[in-house]
Amino acid sequence: MNTDAGLPTPDHRSQTPDHRPPITLGELKQSGYQSRSVKDELRANLIRQLRENKAGFEGIVGYDETVIPELQTAILSRHNVLLLGLRGQAKTRIARLMVHLLDEYVPYVAGSELFDDPLNPISWYARHEIETKGDDTPIAWLHRSARYTEKLATPDVTVADLVGDVDPIKAATLKLTYNDERVIHFGLIPRAHRGIFVINELPDLQARIQVALFNMLQEKDIQIRGFKLRLPLDIQFVFTANPEDYTNRGSIVTPLKDRIESQILTHYPKSIDISRKITFQEARLTPEQQTAIEVDGLLKDLVEQIAFEARQSEFIDQKSGVSARLTISAYENLVSAAERRMLTSGQRRTVARLSDFAGVIPAITGKIELVYEGELEGPVHVAHRLIGAAIKTLFTLYFPHPEKAKKSKAENPYGPIVDWFTAGNSLELTDSLSDSQYKKMLMDVPGLHALVKKLHPKLAQSQQLLLMEFVLHGLAEHSQLNKSYIHGGIEFADMLGSLFDGGFDDEDYQG
């Protein structure tokens, strides 16, 4: 709330001669101010935005041709909106960005708890002030940031929370009867008058509470403990819901859903590029991390590919969804794992490695819901499967397919590498290796550097080393080498020799 006389002047009203905003009802009338509803306000400002070819909804990536046009259509139609989609699809962020379509400031009767429009008062207080003081009624100005109210729907939400209740203490203090509307303590929805009200996870709201909502949406009646009050609230309602909730926890009652005019379906990113933009926009890296840790584009793509693999994995509950927060957290952990390795080895700069993906495991296991088969595998196993699947998917974009190369009549480019491991050699890439040690160990594998140099000759040395490690992981995912997880890293060895070793399990990984 801001009543400072130095407020900017909204576009739809004129300034008084002394260039200050009106501070009384009389001055407001003289300024030529005209009231309009919240939905008309949103519509008018969106029209101006579209005519000026402004993007709008900044920070929302991947919805330019789907969700945003549908939302703009709903706003132009002055509809209440239901955003329906799985978790991590920016539903709440979209709702919060709608605030920018409101006028920067609007006037209200000073002291009104419902922020009454001075030209259309609805509360007893505002009506009484105007009747008593007339054109001298004090006017204050409300910034658009204070015109947004958000409530997470939970089973314990009551009608009193949302609508209001009779306040016996107020009645006793003011010596009022219960027939006087001043005894009502208004809930969140009436206090959102002339603003945007958002209810997240609508199906979690009890049916009887939803009934109270649709009565307010259409009939504009408020009934509190037998007290019936006609209150023409001016509110833009935005609801969010997860399709999973319809069966797991509750449902949206039909009369309420019928009164929500536009239902808009959200979705996950449809390409790696869009997913990367979201991740880099949201990832919280420190300036030190951004300066000291170099992350190649291949690793960035692998982080995103993990989520794509998860969204089609048989071990993960697809109805629950795989949030975009998985890739954000995974990328942050990848950088931090490289940073930790850099600090323990006494270096000041480093390049992220594929072996640093061991640090990504906690970001994956905490973001996926497993089905029965996934529970049998174990969350860590599933996470490693997802990383492996991502590597396997991207590997053939950089190198020949190992199976086809093995069967080809031409010389197998992976032959010298596989033969070295077949001869009994192994390679351990742990987080204790400095950059120079890491380089030496990779260079010691015959044919590895030559393969990368031949297929990608123009890359920097750090990129070549990354691709050399990538080759080992790719061969392991195509069953040409064995990859096992050891304490603090990964070991590559001959595939045949690994058949005599015990299997890996979650307890082994956790040390």
C-alpha positions in Angstrom: 0.0 0.0 0.0 1.4 3.4 -0.9 -0.2 6.8 -0.3 2.8 8.9 -1.2 1.8 12.1 -3.1 4.7 11.5 -5.5 3.0 8.5 -7.2 3.2 8.1 -11.0 0.0 9.0 -12.8 -1.8 6.0 -14.3 -2.6 6.4 -18.1 -6.3 6.4 -17.7 -6.6 9.5 -15.5 -5.4 13.1 -15.7 -3.2 14.9 -13.3 -4.5 17.7 -11.1 -3.1 21.2 -11.9 -0.4 20.9 -9.2 0.8 17.6 -10.8 0.0 15.4 -7.8 -2.5 12.6 -7.7 -6.0 13.3 -6.2 -6.2 12.8 -2.5 -9.9 13.5 -2.0 -13.0 12.2 -3.7 -13.7 15.6 -5.1 -10.3 15.9 -6.7 -10.7 12.4 -8.1 -13.9 13.3 -9.8 -12.4 16.5 -11.2 -9.5 14.6 -12.6 -11.8 12.7 -14.9 -11.0 9.3 -13.4 -13.3 6.5 -14.6 -13.8 3.3 -12.8 -13.4 -0.1 -14.6 -13.4 -3.7 -13.5 -10.3 -5.7 -13.0 -11.1 -7.8 -16.0 -11.6 -4.7 -18.1 -8.4 -3.3 -16.8 -6.5 -6.5 -17.7 -8.1 -6.5 -21.1 -7.3 -2.9 -21.9 -3.6 -3.2 -20.8 -3.2 -6.4 -22.8 -4.6 -4.8 -25.9 -2.1 -2.0 -25.6 0.7 -4.5 -25.0 -0.3 -6.5 -28.1 -0.5 -3.4 -30.3 2.9 -2.4 -29.2 4.2 -5.9 -29.9 5.5 -6.4 -26.4 6.3 -9.9 -25.4 4.6 -10.0 -22.0 4.9 -12.8 -19.4 8.7 -12.4 -19.3 10.5 -15.5 -18.1 7.9 -17.9 -19.4 9.8 -20.1 -22.0 8.3 -22.6 -24.4 4.7 -21.4 -24.3 4.8 -18.7 -27.0 2.7 -20.8 -29.4 0.5 -22.7 -26.9 -0.3 -21.5 -23.4 0.4 -17.7 -23.8 -1.9 -17.2 -26.8 -4.7 -19.2 -25.0 -4.2 -17.1 -21.8 -4.3 -13.9 -23.8 -7.5 -15.0 -25.4 -9.0 -15.7 -22.0 -8.0 -12.3 -20.7 -9.5 -10.6 -23.8 -12.7 -12.6 -23.1 -12.6 -11.4 -19.5 -12.7 -15.0 -18.3 -11.7 -16.6 -15.0 -9.0 -19.1 -15.8 -8.0 -22.7 -14.8 -4.4 -23.6 -15.5 -4.3 -27.4 -15.7 -1.0 -29.3 -15.9 1.5 -31.5 -14.1 3.9 -30.2 -11.5 6.8 -27.9 -12.5 5.0 -26.4 -15.6 5.1 -22.7 -14.4 1.4 -22.5 -13.6 1.9 -20.3 -10.5 4.5 -18.1 -12.2 2.1 -17.4 -15.0 -0.6 -16.3 -12.6 1.8 -14.1 -10.7 2.9 -12.4 -14.0 -0.7 -11.4 -14.7 -0.1 -8.6 -12.1 1.9 -6.7 -14.7 -1.3 -6.3 -16.8 -2.9 -4.3 -14.0 -2.7 -0.5 -13.8 0.3 0.6 -11.8 -1.9 2.4 -9.2 -5.6 2.6 -8.5 -7.5 4.8 -6.0 -9.4 3.5 -3.1 -11.2 4.9 -0.1 -8.5 5.5 2.6 -8.9 3.1 5.5 -11.1 0.6 3.6 -10.1 -3.0 4.3 -11.6 -4.0 0.9 -9.8 -1.2 -1.0 -13.2 0.1 -2.2 -13.4 2.0 -5.5 -14.3 5.5 -4.5 -16.8 5.7 -7.3 -18.3 2.3 -6.6 -18.0 1.5 -2.8 -19.3 -1.9 -1.7 -18.3 -2.0 2.0 -20.2 -0.4 4.9 -17.1 1.6 5.9 -16.5 3.1 2.4 -20.2 3.9 1.9 -20.4 5.5 5.4 -17.2 7.6 4.7 -18.6 8.9 1.5 -22.0 9.6 3.0 -20.4 11.5 5.9 -17.6 13.4 4.2 -18.7 13.7 0.6 -16.1 15.1 -1.7 -13.7 15.5 1.2 -13.5 11.7 1.6 -9.7 10.9 1.8 -8.4 8.9 -1.2 -5.3 6.6 -1.2 -3.5 4.8 -4.0 -2.8 1.1 -4.2 0.1 -0.3 -6.2 -0.6 -3.3 -8.4 1.9 -5.5 -6.4 -0.6 -5.3 -3.5 -3.5 -6.4 -5.7 -2.4 -10.1 -5.9 -3.5 -12.7 -3.4 -2.5 -16.4 -3.5 -3.7 -19.3 -1.5 -2.5 -22.9 -1.6 -5.6 -25.2 -1.3 -5.2 -27.8 1.5 -7.9 -30.0 3.1 -7.8 -27.9 6.3 -8.8 -24.6 4.5 -12.2 -23.4 5.8 -14.9 -21.1 4.6 -13.8 -18.6 7.3 -10.3 -18.5 5.7 -11.6 -17.8 2.2 -14.9 -16.0 2.7 -15.0 -14.8 6.3 -16.7 -15.3 9.7 -18.6 -13.4 12.3 -16.3 -11.7 14.8 -17.9 -11.8 18.3 -15.1 -9.7 19.8 -15.7 -6.9 17.2 -19.5 -7.1 17.9 -19.0 -6.8 21.6 -16.4 -4.0 21.3 -18.5 -1.9 18.9 -21.7 -2.9 20.7 -23.2 -4.2 17.4 -25.9 -6.8 16.8 -25.3 -9.8 14.6 -27.6 -8.2 12.0 -24.9 -5.5 11.3 -22.5 -6.4 8.5 -19.7 -4.7 10.5 -19.4 -7.8 12.7 -18.0 -9.7 9.8 -14.3 -10.4 9.6 -13.7 -10.8 5.9 -11.6 -13.7 4.5 -9.0 -13.7 1.7 -11.4 -13.5 -1.2 -13.3 -10.3 -0.2 -9.9 -8.8 0.7 -8.8 -9.5 -2.8 -11.5 -7.1 -4.1 -10.2 -5.2 -7.2 -7.3 -7.6 -7.6 -6.2 -11.1 -8.8 -7.0 -14.1 -6.5 -5.2 -17.4 -7.2 -6.0 -20.8 -5.7 -3.3 -23.3 -6.3 -4.1 -27.1 -6.4 -7.8 -26.5 -6.5 -8.8 -30.2 -6.3 -7.4 -30.3 -2.8 -10.1 -28.0 -1.6 -13.0 -29.7 0.1 -16.2 -29.9 -2.0 -18.2 -27.7 0.4 -15.5 -25.0 0.2 -15.7 -25.2 -3.6 -19.5 -24.7 -3.4 -18.9 -21.5 -1.5 -16.5 -20.4 -4.3 -18.9 -20.9 -7.2 -21.6 -19.0 -5.3 -19.2 -16.1 -5.1 -18.1 -16.4 -8.7 -21.6 -16.0 -10.1 -24.2 -14.9 -7.6 -21.9 -12.5 -5.7 -23.5 -13.6 -2.4 -21.6 -14.2 0.8 -23.3 -16.4 3.4 -21.5 -16.5 6.8 -23.3 -18.4 9.6 -26.7 -17.4 8.4 -25.6 -13.8 7.6 -26.4 -13.2 3.9 -24.6 -10.3 2.3 -24.8 -9.1 -1.3 -21.2 -8.1 -2.0 -20.4 -7.5 -5.7 -16.8 -8.3 -5.5 -14.6 -7.4 -8.5 -12.0 -10.2 -8.8 -10.0 -12.0 -11.5 -9.9 -15.6 -10.4 -7.0 -17.9 -11.5 -7.0 -21.5 -10.4 -4.3 -24.1 -10.9 -4.7 -27.9 -10.8 -2.8 -31.0 -11.4 -4.6 -33.7 -13.4 -3.2 -36.3 -11.0 -5.2 -34.7 -8.2 -8.5 -35.6 -9.8 -8.1 -39.2 -8.8 -5.5 -39.2 -6.1 -6.8 -36.5 -3.7 -10.0 -34.9 -4.9 -11.8 -33.3 -7.8 -13.2 -30.0 -9.0 -16.9 -30.0 -8.4 -18.8 -29.8 -11.6 -20.8 -26.5 -10.9 -17.5 -24.8 -10.1 -15.7 -26.1 -13.1 -18.7 -24.9 -15.2 -18.2 -21.4 -13.9 -14.5 -21.2 -14.8 -14.8 -20.0 -18.3 -11.4 -20.9 -19.7 -9.3 -24.0 -19.0 -5.8 -23.9 -20.3 -3.5 -26.9 -20.5 0.2 -26.4 -19.7 3.0 -28.8 -20.8 6.6 -29.6 -20.4 9.3 -28.3 -22.8 9.1 -29.9 -26.2 12.8 -29.6 -27.1 16.2 -29.7 -25.5 16.9 -26.1 -26.5 13.8 -24.8 -24.7 14.5 -26.9 -21.6 18.1 -25.5 -21.5 16.8 -21.9 -21.6 14.5 -22.6 -18.6 17.3 -24.3 -16.7 19.8 -21.5 -17.2 17.2 -18.9 -16.4 16.3 -20.5 -13.1 19.6 -22.1 -11.9 21.1 -20.2 -9.0 24.8 -20.1 -9.4 27.2 -17.9 -7.5 29.5 -15.5 -9.3 32.4 -17.7 -8.1 30.9 -20.8 -9.7 30.2 -19.0 -13.0 33.8 -17.8 -13.1 35.6 -20.9 -12.0 33.5 -23.8 -13.4 33.3 -24.3 -17.2 30.4 -26.5 -18.3 30.4 -27.7 -21.9 27.3 -27.7 -24.0 27.3 -31.5 -24.2 26.9 -31.7 -20.4 24.2 -29.1 -20.5 22.3 -31.2 -23.1 22.8 -34.3 -21.0 21.2 -32.6 -18.0 18.1 -31.8 -20.0 18.1 -35.3 -21.7 17.8 -36.9 -18.3 14.4 -35.2 -17.8 13.3 -36.3 -21.3 14.3 -39.9 -20.5 12.5 -39.7 -17.2 9.3 -38.6 -18.8 9.2 -41.8 -20.8 10.7 -44.2 -18.3 8.8 -47.3 -17.3 10.1 -47.0 -13.8 8.6 -43.5 -13.2 5.0 -42.6 -12.6 4.1 -40.5 -15.7 0.9 -39.3 -14.2 2.9 -37.6 -11.5 5.1 -35.9 -14.0 8.8 -34.9 -14.0 9.1 -31.3 -12.9 11.4 -28.8 -14.7 12.9 -28.4 -11.2 14.7 -31.7 -11.8 17.0 -30.2 -14.5 17.5 -27.0 -12.5 18.6 -28.8 -9.4 20.6 -31.3 -11.4 22.5 -28.5 -13.2 23.2 -26.7 -9.9 24.5 -30.0 -8.4 26.7 -30.7 -11.5 28.4 -27.4 -11.1 28.7 -27.8 -7.3 30.2 -31.3 -7.7 32.8 -29.9 -10.1 33.5 -27.0 -7.7 33.9 -29.4 -4.7 36.4 -31.5 -6.8 38.3 -28.3 -7.7 38.5 -27.1 -4.1 39.7 -30.5 -2.7 42.4 -30.8 -5.4 43.7 -27.2 -4.7 42.8 -25.8 -8.1 41.3 -22.4 -8.9 39.5 -23.3 -12.1 38.2 -26.5 -13.6 36.0 -28.0 -16.3 33.0 -30.1 -15.4 33.3 -33.8 -16.3 30.9 -36.6 -17.0 32.1 -38.3 -13.8 30.8 -35.3 -11.9 27.3 -36.5 -12.7 27.6 -38.7 -9.6 26.7 -35.4 -7.8 23.5 -35.1 -9.8 22.0 -38.3 -8.3 20.3 -36.6 -5.2 18.7 -34.0 -7.5 17.1 -36.9 -9.5 16.0 -39.2 -6.7 14.2 -36.3 -5.0 12.2 -35.3 -8.1 10.8 -38.6 -9.4 7.8 -40.7 -8.2 8.5 -44.4 -8.8 6.0 -47.0 -9.8 6.2 -50.5 -8.3 8.9 -51.7 -10.8 11.0 -48.6 -10.0 10.7 -49.2 -6.3 12.1 -52.7 -6.8 15.0 -51.3 -8.8 15.7 -48.6 -6.1 15.9 -44.8 -6.7 19.6 -44.7 -7.1 19.5 -47.5 -9.7 16.8 -45.6 -11.6 18.8 -42.4 -11.5 21.8 -44.1 -13.0 19.6 -45.7 -15.6 18.3 -42.3 -16.6 21.8 -40.8 -16.8 22.9 -43.8 -18.9 19.9 -43.5 -21.2 20.7 -39.8 -21.7 24.3 -40.6 -22.6 23.2 -43.4 -25.0 20.7 -41.1 -26.7 23.2 -38.3 -27.4 26.3 -40.5 -28.0 25.4 -41.3 -31.7 25.1 -37.5 -32.4 28.8 -37.2 -31.8 30.3 -40.6 -32.7 29.5 -43.7 -34.9 27.0 -46.2 -33.5 29.2 -48.8 -31.6 27.0 -51.8 -32.6 27.0 -50.8 -36.3 30.8 -50.1 -36.2 31.4 -53.5 -34.7 29.5 -55.3 -37.4 30.8 -53.1 -40.3 33.4 -54.5 -42.7 35.4 -51.4 -42.2 37.9 -51.0 -39.4 36.2 -50.6 -36.1 37.2 -47.1 -34.7 36.6 -48.3 -31.2 38.8 -51.4 -31.6 42.0 -50.2 -30.0 40.0 -48.8 -27.0 38.1 -52.0 -26.4 41.2 -54.2 -26.9 43.1 -52.3 -24.2 40.4 -53.0 -21.7 40.1 -56.6 -22.9 43.8 -57.0 -22.2 43.0 -56.6 -18.5 43.4 -52.9 -18.1 41.0 -50.7 -16.2 40.5 -47.0 -15.6 39.2 -45.3 -12.5 38.0 -41.7 -12.8 37.4 -40.4 -9.3 36.7 -37.0 -7.9 40.2 -36.9 -6.3 41.9 -36.5 -9.7 43.3 -33.1 -10.6 42.8 -31.9 -14.1 46.4 -32.9 -15.1 45.8 -36.4 -13.6 42.5 -36.7 -15.4 44.1 -35.8 -18.7 47.0 -38.3 -18.2 44.7 -41.2 -17.4 42.5 -40.6 -20.5 45.5 -40.1 -22.7 46.9 -43.5 -21.6 44.0 -45.3 -23.3 45.2 -46.3 -26.8 43.2 -44.9 -29.7 41.0 -42.7 -27.5 42.5 -39.3 -28.3 43.1 -40.3 -31.9 39.4 -41.1 -32.3 38.2 -37.8 -30.9 40.9 -35.8 -32.8 39.8 -37.4 -36.0 36.1 -36.8 -35.7 36.3 -33.4 -33.8 39.6 -31.8 -34.8 38.8 -28.2 -34.0 37.8 -28.5 -30.4 39.8 -27.1 -27.5 41.7 -29.5 -25.3 39.2 -29.4 -22.5 36.4 -30.4 -24.9 38.5 -33.2 -26.4 39.1 -34.6 -22.9 35.4 -34.4 -22.2 34.6 -36.3 -25.4 37.2 -38.9 -24.6 35.4 -39.6 -21.4 32.1 -39.5 -23.3 33.4 -42.2 -25.6 34.0 -44.5 -22.6 30.6 -43.9 -21.2 29.0 -44.4 -24.6 30.8 -47.7 -25.1 29.6 -48.8 -21.7 26.0 -47.9 -22.5 26.3 -49.9 -25.7 27.7 -52.9 -23.8 31.2 -52.6 -25.2 32.7 -51.9 -21.8 31.7 -52.4 -18.2 31.1 -49.3 -16.1 30.8 -49.7 -12.3 30.4 -47.2 -9.6 33.1 -47.1 -7.0 33.6 -44.9 -4.0 34.0 -41.3 -5.3 33.9 -42.2 -9.0 33.5 -44.6 -11.8 35.6 -47.6 -13.0 35.7 -48.8 -16.6 36.8 -52.3 -17.4 36.5 -55.2 -19.8 32.9 -56.3 -20.3 33.6 -60.0 -20.1 35.6 -59.8 -16.8 32.7 -57.9 -15.2 30.4 -60.9 -15.6 32.3 -62.5 -12.7 31.8 -59.5 -10.4 28.9 -58.9 -8.0 26.1 -56.5 -9.0 25.8 -52.9 -7.9 23.2 -51.9 -5.4 22.1 -48.8 -3.6 24.0 -49.7 -0.4 27.2 -50.0 -2.3 26.8 -46.6 -3.9 26.0 -44.9 -0.6 29.2 -46.3 0.9 
